Structure formats: C-alpha cells, structure tokens
Amino acid sequence: MASILSNDFQPASRAAPRGLGRLSRLSAVAALVIALAACAGTDGPRRGAFPDYRLPEPAAMPEPIAQRPGRGALILHGGGYAARPTLDRIVARAGLAPALCVIDTASEGDGESGRFFRGYEALKLRAITIDGTNADAPATIEALRGCSAYFFGGGDPQRLSEAFRPGGRESAALATIRERFERRGATVAGSSAGAMIAGPVTLCECGQSSSIAALLQGTLFQAPGFDFVDGVLVDAHFFARGLLGRHLYALARNGVRIGVGIDEETAVIVPGDGDGDGALWEVVGSRAVAVIEAPPDASTDALHGFTLSLLSPGDRFDPLRGTFVVAPERRPMHIDASEARAQPIAASDIFASNRIPELLIRLVRGPATEAVGTAAHRSIRVTFRETDTTEAYFDGTNYSILRVSAGIERGGV
C-alpha cells in the first residue's frame, strides 16, 4: 500500500527532512526554486514537464480568515511561478488554526509540494500521497480529516483522477475532502494539474501542440474531474501553451457551456459561502485569465459562436452569470464595432506562447474589428471579432477585454 508521507503535522518552518539535506547546502538563490510537475505533454497523458516554482523566504503569517460552516473557497493557480501574495491567500484561508494537507499524487508523491509552503511559521503541513491502494484506507481518511485546507500539486491530472475516482466512483478520500469543503468551510487549492481537476472533467495533457492535435486529429486526453465547481471547465498554462483550440474543442465535446483558462503566474479565487452572497471570482497574480462561453449548439464539427473575455489581476467575475467587474484603476477604451474600418489583423502560429492575448490587444487598440490567426500551415483559422457588446479597459499596464466573438475553422471540416 502506498504510504502517507507524513502521519504527523510538521511546522512549515521546520528544517528539511532527511533526503533533502543537499538542498540546504545549495546557494540562497538556488534554494528559492522548487520543481513541481506540470501537466503531461502531447505524446500521451503520462509524460510531464517540470516548471520552476519559487520558494517563499521566511515570512510572517498572513492575517487569517476564519472558516465558517458551508462551502469553502477554491484557489486555482495556473502553473509557473507562484508569487508570495498567492501563497498568502492559500495560507490565510486555511483558517485560524491553519493545517494544510499537501497532496502530491499528480507528481507521484515526490514530496516537492510540501516545500512549496515552507517559511510560514505557524502553518502545519501534512504531505500525503494517495493512489488506488489507499484512497479508502482509514489512515488516509483520518489524516485528511485533520486538515483545514488542501493543496493539490502539479503533475499529471490523470493520476489525480484515477487515484481519487477509481473506476469513475468517488473514493472515501475525495468524499472526505468534499464534505469538509462543502459543509465545513475548508479551503481547496491547486496548481497546474491540481487546478485543472476542479471541474466536472479534467484535460490530461497541455503540451504546446495539444490545440492542433485536438482540432485536426480529435485527440483529447481527458478524465473525470472532482466537481468542486459545477459546469465550468478549468484549464491551466492557458496562454503560455496556446490551449484555446483544445479548450473550445473540449467544451463542445463535453457539452460544457463555460470555460476558465488560467495562465501561468496567475490564480483565480473562487469565493466560499463565508465571503457573502454575490461574491465574485477574483483574478490575482501577474498574467491573464480567459473566460469563455460556448453557444448552446456548439459541436466539435462547428466551433463557432464562442464568446471570450480576457481578464487581468484585480478583475472579478461570475462565469455562470456572465458578470464582469473590471479593476477600478482601468479606464475604458473606445470600441466601435459598427463599421469595418480596416483589413483584419493577421497572425501566424496562433497557438504559440502568448500569441492570443497579444492579438486581442492589437484588435482593441487598432481600427480593425476582426483578427485572424492561423496554424498548421493555415489549415486552422481562428477568428476574433469585436461586437456591439465588446468592451476594453487599460491602466497603462494591463488590459481587460470583454466579450469578443471567437470561432475556429479547419480545412476539411
């Protein structure tokens, strides 16, 4: 049976355990970097990449947020570097007596995620590896019940799905986390694979070529998610890896109406019941989040009529109601989609890293009302159009772009 890595809580500031001694001898700069597995590549759901995460320096505990009965908060990080403000949000929402269970299942239990939080002196950490052999074990359930918050690390989302939903059923481990999250106000957080698992389905690879593979070959690795958010497909590494094509295909294939694509170095805070009625999802970090609405008649053969919004840190939204509240420091930009004033903006290699937000910014800044990006020797054509409901805001650094029409055409489809 796979072991629970630590049956007893450890202070987050405790010295590194045996086996990590070499790390303590590295330079101060190197000690700030931690490798945490990312979602797998396009060659199959089992091959992973390993982006770097920054380890926080010793830090004062953030002001705790008391947990109340009812649904807790979700904190979903898109991968890449996690800045201290995002980590502070997780630790603060662990409550007045913070005890964080760090679940390393997606990275095969390499123990890296626990070091992710070292430096918070009053935070108690418990590193747990769960697989199909111990997901129903009494010792596992007892360990999970002692936590006020849960963090799912990065790696392969399929490992998370298979461990916590063996054969498609809900394991006792997942049922325990769900009960504490939905009824006792416990916080659930995750990064990369740990964020992608939050919806009804998780996509199990996110390589740079996955959009082209989905659109031209119908290749889409997916597995049951944890259903922590209803009716929303959650994605990570979104713009950094050009995942829009794959994401639209997955929305249509699964009949899911709403998608949230979180870029690297960025997180979304999904409020809990303790945040009050009407509380909105919040974008934090340093990059962007895509909110996508699929049309009722979306199909994998006709990827048209989608609506895409690009949000920046400080923006808030309700994806299910289509509500957006732009950060107050951003001022409106003039948008006039009533007449075609210029030739469409053209871009090649549309699924290259960060190409899509760059194209959207060019669209709202210039006179054109349409932008077209191509891929795979122009056999894929992605079109963005301004509409009468499109809005754009800018604060000198970041853009918020609301309700741009998006669609995809493919040769032979």
C-alpha positions in Angstrom: 0.0 0.0 0.0 1.3 3.5 -0.9 2.3 5.3 2.3 1.2 8.5 3.7 4.4 10.5 3.6 3.8 12.2 7.0 1.3 11.0 9.5 2.1 13.9 11.8 1.9 17.6 11.1 5.1 19.4 10.7 5.7 23.2 11.2 6.2 24.8 7.8 9.4 26.4 9.0 10.9 23.1 10.2 14.3 22.1 8.8 14.1 20.0 5.6 13.7 16.3 6.3 16.3 13.6 5.7 16.9 13.2 2.0 16.7 17.0 1.3 20.0 17.8 3.0 21.6 18.6 -0.3 19.1 21.4 -0.9 20.1 23.1 2.4 23.7 23.2 1.1 22.8 25.0 -2.1 23.2 28.7 -2.6 20.5 31.0 -1.2 19.3 31.8 -4.8 19.0 28.1 -5.7 17.2 27.4 -2.5 14.3 29.6 -3.6 13.5 27.4 -6.6 11.4 24.3 -6.4 10.4 21.9 -9.2 6.8 20.9 -9.3 5.4 18.7 -12.1 3.3 20.3 -14.8 0.5 18.6 -16.8 1.7 16.0 -19.3 2.7 16.6 -22.9 1.0 15.8 -26.2 2.7 12.4 -26.7 0.3 11.0 -24.1 -1.1 11.7 -20.7 1.9 10.2 -18.9 4.8 12.5 -20.0 5.4 15.5 -17.9 7.4 18.8 -17.8 8.7 20.4 -14.7 8.4 24.2 -14.4 10.1 26.0 -11.6 8.3 27.4 -8.5 9.7 30.0 -6.2 10.0 29.0 -2.6 9.0 31.8 -0.3 11.6 33.3 2.1 10.7 33.1 5.8 7.6 35.1 6.1 5.2 36.4 8.7 1.8 34.6 8.6 -0.9 36.5 6.7 -4.0 37.7 8.6 -6.1 34.5 8.9 -9.6 34.3 7.6 -12.0 32.4 9.8 -13.7 29.5 8.2 -17.4 29.2 8.6 -19.9 26.4 8.0 -20.8 25.9 4.4 -18.8 25.9 1.2 -15.2 26.9 1.4 -13.1 28.9 -1.0 -11.2 27.5 -4.1 -7.9 28.9 -5.1 -6.8 27.7 -8.6 -3.3 28.5 -9.8 -2.4 28.2 -13.5 1.2 26.9 -13.0 4.6 28.6 -13.4 5.9 30.8 -10.6 3.6 31.3 -7.6 4.3 34.6 -6.0 4.0 35.1 -2.3 0.7 37.0 -2.5 -0.9 33.9 -4.0 0.6 31.6 -1.4 -0.5 34.1 1.3 -4.1 33.8 0.1 -4.0 30.0 0.5 -2.4 30.2 4.0 -4.8 32.9 5.1 -7.8 30.9 4.0 -6.6 27.8 5.9 -8.2 29.5 8.9 -7.4 30.4 12.5 -5.6 27.1 13.2 -4.1 26.5 9.8 -3.4 22.9 8.9 -2.6 22.2 5.3 -2.7 18.8 3.6 -0.4 18.8 0.6 -1.4 16.1 -1.9 1.4 15.0 -4.2 -0.5 12.4 -6.1 -0.2 14.1 -9.5 3.6 14.1 -9.3 3.8 10.5 -8.0 4.4 11.7 -4.4 7.9 13.3 -4.8 7.3 15.5 -1.8 8.0 18.7 -3.6 4.7 20.4 -2.9 5.3 20.5 0.9 8.4 22.6 0.4 6.2 25.0 -1.6 4.9 26.3 1.7 7.9 26.3 3.9 8.6 29.6 5.6 5.1 30.1 7.2 6.0 29.5 10.8 2.5 28.9 12.2 1.3 26.7 9.3 1.2 23.0 10.0 1.9 20.8 6.9 1.0 17.2 6.2 2.3 15.7 3.0 0.1 12.9 1.6 0.3 10.7 -1.4 -2.9 8.9 -2.3 -3.4 6.3 -5.0 -5.8 3.5 -5.8 -4.5 1.4 -2.9 -5.1 3.8 -0.1 -7.8 6.2 -1.2 -10.3 4.3 1.0 -7.9 3.4 3.9 -8.9 4.5 7.4 -5.5 6.0 8.0 -5.9 8.2 4.9 -9.3 9.4 5.9 -8.1 10.2 9.4 -5.2 12.2 8.1 -7.5 14.2 5.7 -10.0 15.0 8.5 -7.3 16.8 10.4 -6.8 19.4 7.7 -8.4 22.9 7.4 -7.1 23.3 3.8 -6.0 21.0 0.9 -3.4 21.8 -1.8 -3.2 19.6 -4.9 0.2 19.9 -6.5 1.0 19.8 -10.2 1.9 16.8 -12.4 -0.4 14.5 -14.4 -4.1 15.2 -13.9 -5.0 11.7 -14.9 -3.1 10.4 -11.8 -5.4 12.6 -9.6 -8.5 11.3 -11.4 -7.5 7.6 -11.2 -6.5 7.9 -7.5 -9.5 9.8 -6.2 -12.1 8.4 -8.7 -11.0 4.8 -9.3 -13.3 3.3 -11.9 -15.2 6.5 -12.0 -16.6 6.2 -8.5 -15.9 8.7 -5.7 -13.3 7.4 -3.2 -13.6 7.8 0.5 -10.6 10.3 0.3 -12.4 12.5 -2.2 -15.7 12.2 -0.3 -13.9 13.4 2.9 -12.3 16.4 1.2 -15.7 17.2 -0.4 -17.6 17.1 2.9 -15.1 19.4 4.6 -15.0 21.7 1.6 -18.8 21.9 1.0 -20.0 21.8 4.6 -17.2 22.9 7.0 -15.7 25.8 5.1 -12.3 24.1 4.3 -10.3 25.7 1.5 -9.2 23.7 -1.5 -6.3 24.9 -3.6 -4.3 23.6 -6.5 -1.7 24.5 -9.1 -1.5 23.3 -12.7 -2.9 19.7 -12.6 -4.3 20.5 -9.2 -6.3 23.3 -10.6 -7.4 21.5 -13.8 -9.0 18.8 -11.7 -11.6 21.1 -10.1 -14.3 20.9 -12.7 -16.6 18.1 -14.0 -13.9 16.9 -16.4 -10.1 17.4 -16.5 -8.0 17.5 -19.6 -5.0 15.3 -19.1 -2.3 16.9 -21.2 -1.4 20.5 -22.0 1.6 20.5 -24.4 2.2 23.2 -26.9 0.7 21.1 -29.8 -2.4 19.9 -28.0 -4.6 22.5 -29.7 -3.6 21.3 -33.1 -3.9 17.7 -32.1 -7.4 18.2 -30.9 -8.6 20.3 -33.8 -7.1 18.2 -36.6 -7.0 14.7 -35.1 -9.7 14.8 -32.5 -7.1 13.8 -29.9 -8.2 14.8 -26.5 -7.0 13.1 -23.3 -9.5 13.6 -20.5 -10.8 12.0 -17.3 -13.4 12.7 -14.7 -12.8 15.7 -12.5 -13.6 16.4 -8.9 -16.7 18.6 -9.5 -15.7 21.3 -7.0 -17.1 23.8 -9.5 -20.3 22.9 -11.4 -20.5 23.4 -15.1 -17.1 25.0 -15.6 -14.1 23.5 -17.4 -10.9 24.7 -15.7 -7.6 24.9 -17.6 -4.1 25.9 -16.6 -1.0 27.1 -18.5 -3.6 28.6 -20.8 -2.0 31.3 -22.9 1.6 30.2 -22.3 0.9 27.0 -24.0 -1.7 28.1 -26.6 -4.5 25.9 -25.3 -7.5 27.9 -26.7 -8.1 25.5 -29.6 -8.1 22.4 -27.4 -10.3 24.1 -24.8 -13.0 25.1 -27.3 -13.0 21.6 -28.7 -13.3 20.1 -25.2 -16.2 22.4 -24.3 -18.1 21.3 -27.4 -17.3 17.6 -27.0 -18.4 17.6 -23.3 -21.4 19.9 -23.6 -19.9 22.2 -21.0 -21.0 25.8 -21.5 -18.3 27.7 -19.5 -14.5 27.6 -19.6 -12.0 29.3 -17.4 -8.4 29.3 -18.7 -5.8 30.4 -16.1 -2.4 31.5 -17.4 0.8 30.8 -15.6 1.8 33.0 -12.6 -1.9 33.7 -12.2 -4.7 32.4 -9.9 -8.4 32.6 -9.6 -10.1 32.9 -6.1 -13.5 31.2 -6.1 -15.4 32.6 -3.1 -17.0 30.4 -0.5 -20.2 30.9 1.5 -18.3 32.8 4.1 -17.5 35.6 1.6 -21.1 36.6 1.4 -23.9 36.4 -1.2 -22.9 37.7 -4.6 -19.2 37.4 -4.0 -17.3 37.2 -7.3 -14.4 35.1 -8.6 -11.2 37.2 -8.4 -8.1 37.2 -10.6 -4.8 37.5 -8.8 -1.1 37.2 -9.8 0.6 38.7 -12.8 -0.9 37.5 -16.1 -4.3 36.8 -17.5 -7.4 34.6 -17.3 -9.7 33.7 -20.2 -13.5 33.3 -19.5 -15.2 31.5 -22.4 -18.9 31.0 -23.1 -19.9 28.3 -25.5 -23.0 28.6 -27.7 -25.9 26.2 -26.9 -25.4 24.4 -30.3 -21.6 24.0 -30.1 -20.2 20.9 -31.6 -16.8 19.6 -32.5 -17.7 20.0 -36.2 -18.8 23.6 -35.8 -16.6 25.6 -33.4 -18.4 29.0 -33.9 -20.2 31.5 -31.7 -18.0 31.4 -28.7 -17.5 34.5 -26.5 -14.1 35.2 -25.0 -13.2 37.7 -22.3 -9.6 38.4 -21.3 -9.2 39.4 -17.6 -6.2 40.8 -15.7 -5.3 40.9 -12.0 -7.8 42.8 -9.9 -10.8 41.9 -12.2 -13.7 40.0 -10.7 -16.4 37.9 -12.4 -19.1 35.3 -12.2 -18.6 33.0 -15.1 -22.0 31.3 -14.8 -23.9 34.6 -15.0 -21.6 36.4 -17.4 -20.9 39.2 -14.8 -17.7 41.2 -15.0 -16.3 43.9 -12.7 -13.2 45.4 -14.1 -10.5 46.6 -11.7 -11.2 50.3 -10.9 -7.8 51.6 -12.0 -8.5 50.5 -15.6 -10.2 53.1 -17.8 -12.5 52.4 -20.7 -11.0 52.3 -24.3 -13.1 53.4 -27.3 -14.5 50.4 -29.1 -16.7 50.9 -32.3 -17.6 47.6 -33.9 -20.4 49.1 -36.0 -18.3 49.5 -39.1 -15.3 47.8 -40.7 -12.6 50.4 -40.8 -9.5 48.3 -41.7 -8.4 45.0 -43.0 -8.5 42.2 -40.4 -5.3 41.8 -38.4 -3.4 38.7 -39.4 -1.1 36.5 -37.3 0.5 33.1 -37.9 1.3 30.3 -35.5 -1.7 31.4 -33.4 -1.1 28.8 -30.7 2.4 30.0 -30.0 3.1 31.1 -26.4 1.1 34.2 -25.5 0.2 34.9 -29.2 -3.6 35.1 -28.5 -3.6 37.8 -25.8 -1.1 39.8 -28.0 -3.6 39.5 -30.9 -6.6 40.5 -28.8 -4.7 43.6 -27.6 -3.8 44.6 -31.1 -7.5 44.2 -32.0 -8.9 46.6 -29.4 -6.1 49.1 -29.8 -6.4 49.5 -33.6 -9.1 50.3 -36.1 -9.7 46.7 -37.3 -12.8 44.9 -35.9 -11.5 41.4 -36.8 -8.3 39.5 -36.2 -7.4 36.2 -37.8 -4.7 33.7 -36.6 -3.7 30.6 -38.5 -1.8 27.4 -37.5 -0.7 24.1 -39.1 0.1 25.6 -42.5 -3.1 27.6 -42.4 -5.3 24.5 -42.1 -6.6 26.1 -38.9 -8.1 29.5 -38.9 -9.0 31.3 -35.6 -11.1 34.4 -35.9 -11.8 37.0 -33.2 -14.4 39.8 -33.8 -15.4 42.8 -31.9 -19.2 43.0 -31.4 -21.6 45.6 -30.1 -21.1 44.3 -26.6 -17.3 44.2 -26.7 -15.6 46.4 -24.1 -11.9 47.1 -23.4 -10.1 48.7 -20.4 -6.5 49.7 -19.8 -4.5 51.0 -16.9 -1.2 51.6 -18.6 0.0 48.1 -18.0 -2.8 45.6 -18.1 -5.9 45.1 -20.3 -9.3 43.8 -19.6 -11.2 42.8 -22.8 -14.8 41.7 -22.5 -17.0 39.7 -24.9 -15.0 39.2 -28.1 -16.6 36.7 -30.5 -14.4 33.7 -31.2 -14.6 30.8 -33.7 -12.4 28.2 -35.4 -12.5 26.9 -39.0 -10.5 23.9 -40.1 -9.6 22.6 -43.6 -11.8 19.7 -44.5 -14.3 20.3 -41.6 
